[in-house]
Amino acid sequence: KVTDNPADELVAALNANRTAHKSSALTDNPGLACIALQYIKAYQGDCKAVGEAKKPADSEFAETFAPDCGVEASTLSPITGRLLGCQSKYVKPSEAFSMLMKNEKSLEILYNKNHTEVGAGVTGSDGGGPYFWCVLFSNGKHNSSFVAQGGVAKISRPGCFSGANDECSGANDLSRLHQMWLYAITAFVAAGYAFGI
């Protein structure tokens, strides 16, 4: 089910591309997708770090990402591939897909036959740009890997993750928090001038 959620749309584009290349479609796992969103947050808005060797330590999956998502650590499965991209401005999921497929290695990751599950996350930093897109792949077994306590991964904002069945419509929702802060600061400054603070 594709809702008004760019992470869901990205997974739909990935699966359409895989099936067009005679690879099987992957199961969208919301627990894995929530972890993809936490993976993005580990970069702390540093877009430049994406192309470098810097990436979150593997220990963070069990120690930080899983608990933040309400995913039972005992159900974590190996990550068989990861794609991460960052843009200063929000792009549509189809453009994000093209951005993530930047070279031959990205295509190898996409078409890898060992993958069985996928999860995608998208977020801006503090509700605005830069915008990060992350896809994690796993070879876990359906319904027994990345299992969330109570069956539902914890929703955390800002950002969206696939399989959450929630609406998170692109740049508008992702930048709403940023706009509220600007409005609050503007109102405070205006009040300061009005009352001579």
Secondary structure, DSSP 4 states (H G I P E B T S, - for coil): ---S-HHHHHHHHHHHHHHHTTPPPPEE-HHHHHHHHHHHHTTTT-GGGGGSS----THHIIIIIHHHHTB-GGG---EEEEEEEEESS---HHHHHHHH--SHHHHHHHH-TT--EEEEEEEEETTEEEEEEEEEEE-PPTTTSSPBGGGSPPP-SS-EETTS-----HHHHHHHHHHHHHHHHHHHHHHHHHHT-
